[in-house]
Amino acid sequence: MGNFFGFFIIFIALVALGLSFFVVKQQTAAIIERFGKFNSIRHSGLQLKIPFVDKIAGKLSLKIQQLDVIIETKTLDDVFVKLKVSVQYKVVTESVYDAFYKLDYPHDQITSYVFDVVRAEVPKMKLDDVFVKKDDIALAVKAELNDAMMDYGFDIIRTLVTDIDPDPQVKIAMNRINAADREKTAAQYEGDAQRILIVEKAKAEAESKRLQGQGIADQRREIARGLEESVDVLNRVGINSQEASALIVVTQHYDTLQAIGQETNSNLILLPNSPQAGSQMLNDMVASFTASNQIGEAMKNKKKLGEAND
């Protein structure tokens, strides 16, 4: 009986010794209570407590944690949108007591503040502004949370708006608007390109016409110079200007007929082209030149007579 009692005492002592020591992990704080009352805060390492008197009321992680909050709200232009706000926070080492005893559910508290701030800020913005000013929303959430949660021993490290998800029909409409805008831009570029092509083509045609006209003018100038030289040669052998001009025209007429005859597939018809046409043409031209000279002389005499009467 005495041996049994001795073993029992030893067993109780070993159990008590085992319950006296405990280990706190790195970046963790353990809250020790004695008879239900706060006693101390223990940090990482091997720690000692009084068995059956002290107990570990709880442990708090001192690492940076993240809470994702999804909020559905309405924008200024009456578009319903879901925002995902990620809150990164940690327990302040010096305020472990406040963090453990002042709040039972810190996640719920943080979520409530996030809802409050987002639903106050987003309805002031249009949907496009929500995308552009998401950093402003995140800063507003951080400022509000810092003021509220610091009293409870929590430090808000950063807040991020990680997702903005409008209603599916709104996204489809936005994509259609974007596509239509891009098609409009593409059409404008195509129109500008066609306009440039038309302008450049018109410039090229104008330059071609100018050069063509210049070539024709040079050709006619050279023809006139050649005719002038031909008339001078014929005048030297006793043929007057009218007869020389008529002879040159007839000669060109027969040269043209000869050139047509050399072309096997030519569809050009020169009128008149009978054998008697040459002489008839020559007589007609001489007669016309003579009549023209007579009319010119009569007009000159009439003009001189008028000037003498004045």
C-alpha positions in Angstrom: 0.0 0.0 0.0 2.8 2.3 0.8 4.5 1.6 -2.5 1.3 2.3 -4.4 0.9 5.6 -2.7 4.5 6.5 -3.4 4.1 5.7 -7.1 0.9 7.8 -7.2 2.7 10.8 -5.6 5.5 10.4 -8.2 2.9 10.2 -11.0 1.1 13.3 -9.8 4.4 15.1 -9.6 5.4 14.2 -13.1 2.0 15.3 -14.4 2.3 18.6 -12.6 5.8 19.1 -13.9 4.6 18.4 -17.4 1.8 20.8 -17.1 4.1 23.5 -15.7 6.0 23.9 -19.0 4.7 24.9 -22.4 6.1 26.2 -25.6 5.0 29.4 -27.4 5.8 29.4 -31.2 7.6 32.2 -33.0 5.5 35.3 -33.8 2.8 34.2 -31.3 1.7 35.5 -27.9 0.0 33.4 -25.2 -2.3 34.9 -22.6 -2.1 33.3 -19.2 -5.0 33.6 -16.7 -4.8 32.7 -13.0 -8.1 31.6 -11.5 -9.9 33.2 -14.5 -8.1 36.6 -14.1 -5.5 37.9 -16.5 -2.0 37.2 -15.2 0.6 37.7 -18.0 1.5 37.5 -21.7 4.1 35.0 -22.7 6.0 35.2 -26.0 8.0 32.7 -28.1 10.1 30.0 -26.3 9.8 27.6 -23.4 7.5 29.1 -20.7 6.6 28.0 -17.1 3.2 28.3 -15.4 1.7 27.0 -12.2 -0.2 23.8 -13.0 -3.9 23.7 -12.0 -3.7 27.4 -11.2 -2.6 29.1 -14.3 -4.1 28.2 -17.7 -3.5 29.4 -21.3 -6.6 31.4 -22.1 -5.7 31.8 -25.7 -3.0 32.5 -28.3 -2.7 35.4 -30.8 -0.7 35.3 -34.0 1.6 38.3 -34.4 2.0 37.7 -38.1 0.5 39.9 -40.8 -2.9 38.4 -41.7 -5.2 39.1 -44.6 -9.0 39.4 -44.6 -10.9 39.4 -47.9 -14.2 41.3 -47.9 -16.6 41.2 -50.8 -19.1 44.1 -50.9 -21.9 44.7 -53.3 -22.9 48.3 -53.8 -24.3 50.8 -56.4 -22.4 53.5 -58.3 -23.5 57.1 -59.0 -24.8 56.0 -62.5 -26.9 53.2 -60.9 -24.7 50.3 -61.8 -24.5 47.5 -59.2 -20.9 46.3 -58.7 -19.1 43.9 -56.4 -15.7 44.9 -54.9 -13.2 42.7 -53.3 -11.2 44.5 -50.6 -8.2 42.8 -49.1 -7.2 44.1 -45.6 -3.7 43.2 -44.3 -3.4 43.7 -40.6 -1.5 42.4 -37.5 -1.8 42.5 -33.7 0.4 45.2 -32.2 2.9 43.4 -29.8 2.4 46.0 -27.1 -1.4 45.7 -27.3 -1.9 42.0 -27.1 -4.1 42.5 -24.0 -6.5 44.9 -25.9 -6.6 42.7 -29.0 -7.6 39.6 -27.0 -10.0 41.0 -24.4 -11.6 44.0 -26.2 -12.8 42.1 -29.3 -14.3 38.7 -29.6 -14.5 38.7 -33.4 -12.1 41.1 -34.9 -12.8 39.8 -38.4 -16.5 40.9 -38.1 -15.4 44.3 -36.8 -13.1 44.9 -39.7 -15.7 43.7 -42.2 -18.3 46.1 -40.8 -15.9 49.1 -41.2 -15.0 48.0 -44.7 -18.7 47.8 -45.7 -19.4 51.2 -44.2 -16.6 53.0 -46.0 -17.0 51.4 -49.4 -20.8 51.9 -49.4 -20.1 55.6 -48.5 -17.4 56.2 -51.2 -18.5 54.2 -54.2 -22.0 55.7 -54.6 -20.3 59.1 -55.1 -18.5 57.8 -58.2 -19.5 56.6 -61.7 -18.5 53.1 -62.8 -15.5 54.3 -64.8 -14.3 56.4 -61.9 -14.5 53.3 -59.6 -11.9 51.6 -61.8 -9.7 54.7 -62.0 -9.9 55.7 -58.3 -9.8 52.3 -56.7 -6.6 53.3 -54.9 -8.5 56.3 -53.4 -11.1 53.8 -52.1 -8.4 51.6 -50.6 -6.8 54.6 -48.8 -10.2 55.7 -47.4 -10.8 52.2 -46.0 -7.3 52.1 -44.5 -7.7 55.5 -42.8 -11.1 54.6 -41.3 -9.8 51.2 -40.1 -6.7 52.6 -38.6 -8.6 55.1 -36.5 -11.1 52.4 -35.3 -8.9 49.3 -34.9 -5.8 50.9 -33.3 -7.8 51.2 -30.0 -8.3 47.5 -30.1 -4.6 46.7 -30.6 -4.7 46.0 -34.4 -2.5 47.8 -36.9 -3.8 48.0 -40.4 -0.8 47.5 -42.7 -2.5 47.9 -46.1 -5.8 47.8 -47.9 -6.2 46.8 -51.5 -9.2 46.8 -53.9 -8.2 43.6 -55.7 -11.3 43.1 -57.8 -14.1 45.2 -59.3 -16.9 43.1 -60.9 -19.9 44.9 -62.4 -23.1 43.2 -63.3 -22.6 40.7 -66.3 -25.0 42.7 -68.5 -23.1 45.9 -67.8 -19.8 44.2 -68.7 -21.3 43.0 -72.0 -22.5 46.6 -72.7 -19.1 48.0 -71.8 -17.4 45.5 -74.2 -19.8 46.5 -76.9 -19.1 50.2 -76.4 -15.4 49.5 -76.4 -15.7 47.4 -79.6 -17.8 50.1 -81.3 -15.4 52.8 -80.3 -12.5 50.8 -81.8 -14.4 50.2 -85.0 -15.1 53.9 -85.2 -11.4 54.7 -84.8 -10.5 52.0 -87.4 -13.1 53.5 -89.8 -11.6 57.0 -89.3 -8.1 55.7 -90.0 -9.4 53.9 -93.1 -11.2 57.1 -94.3 -8.1 59.2 -93.7 -6.0 56.6 -95.7 -8.6 56.7 -98.6 -8.7 60.5 -98.6 -4.9 60.6 -98.8 -4.9 58.1 -101.7 -7.5 60.1 -103.5 -5.6 63.4 -102.9 -2.3 61.9 -104.0 -3.9 60.3 -107.1 -5.5 63.7 -108.0 -2.1 65.4 -107.6 -0.5 62.8 -109.8 -3.2 63.1 -112.4 -2.9 66.9 -112.3 0.9 66.7 -112.7 0.4 64.2 -115.5 -2.0 66.5 -117.3 0.3 69.4 -116.8 3.2 67.5 -118.3 1.0 66.2 -121.1 -0.2 69.7 -121.9 3.4 71.0 -121.8 4.4 68.2 -124.2 1.6 69.0 -126.6 2.5 72.7 -126.4 6.1 71.9 -127.2 5.0 69.6 -130.0 2.8 72.3 -131.6 5.5 74.9 -131.1 8.0 72.7 -133.0 5.4 71.9 -135.7 4.7 75.6 -136.1 8.4 76.3 -136.3 8.8 73.6 -139.0 5.8 74.9 -140.9 7.3 78.4 -140.8 10.6 77.1 -142.2 8.7 75.2 -144.9 6.8 78.3 -146.0 10.1 80.3 -146.1 11.6 77.6 -148.4 8.6 77.6 -150.7 8.6 81.4 -150.8 12.1 81.3 -152.1 11.1 79.3 -155.2 8.2 81.7 -156.1 5.3 80.0 -154.1 3.3 82.5 -152.1 2.3 81.9 -148.5 -1.3 80.8 -149.2 -0.2 78.3 -151.8 2.6 77.1 -149.5 0.2 76.6 -146.6 -2.2 74.7 -148.8 0.6 72.5 -150.2 1.8 71.7 -146.7 -1.7 70.7 -145.6 -2.1 68.4 -148.6 1.3 66.9 -148.1 0.4 66.1 -144.4 -2.9 64.6 -145.7 -1.1 62.1 -147.9 1.5 61.4 -145.2 -1.4 60.5 -142.9 -2.9 58.2 -145.5 0.5 56.5 -145.9 0.8 56.0 -142.2 -2.7 54.5 -142.0 -1.9 52.2 -144.8 1.1 50.8 -143.0 -1.0 49.7 -140.0 -2.8 46.4 -140.7 -5.3 46.6 -137.8 -6.0 50.3 -137.8 -9.6 51.4 -137.5 -8.9 55.1 -138.2 -10.8 56.6 -141.2 -9.6 59.9 -142.6 -12.2 61.9 -144.5 -12.0 62.8 -147.3 -9.7 60.1 -148.7 -10.6 59.7 -152.4 -7.9 60.1 -155.1 -9.4 63.5 -156.2 -9.6 64.7 -152.6 -6.1 66.1 -152.6 -6.5 68.4 -155.6 -9.9 69.5 -154.5 -8.6 70.2 -151.0 -5.7 72.2 -152.5 -8.0 74.3 -154.7 -10.5 74.9 -151.9 -7.7 76.1 -149.5 -6.1 78.4 -152.1 -9.6 79.9 -152.8 -10.3 80.3 -149.1 -6.9 81.9 -148.4 -7.4 84.3 -151.4 -10.9 85.3 -150.2 -9.6 85.7 -146.7 -6.9 88.1 -147.9 -9.4 90.1 -149.9 -11.7 90.5 -146.9 -8.7 91.5 -144.8 -7.6 94.2 -147.3 -11.2 95.5 -147.6 -11.4 95.9 -143.8 -8.1 97.7 -143.6 -9.2 100.1 -146.4 -12.5 100.8 -144.6 -10.7 101.4 -141.3 -8.3 103.9 -143.0 -11.2 105.7 -144.7 -12.9 106.0 -141.4 -9.8 107.5 -139.7 -9.4 110.0 -142.6 -13.0 111.2 -142.3 -12.5 111.8 -138.5 
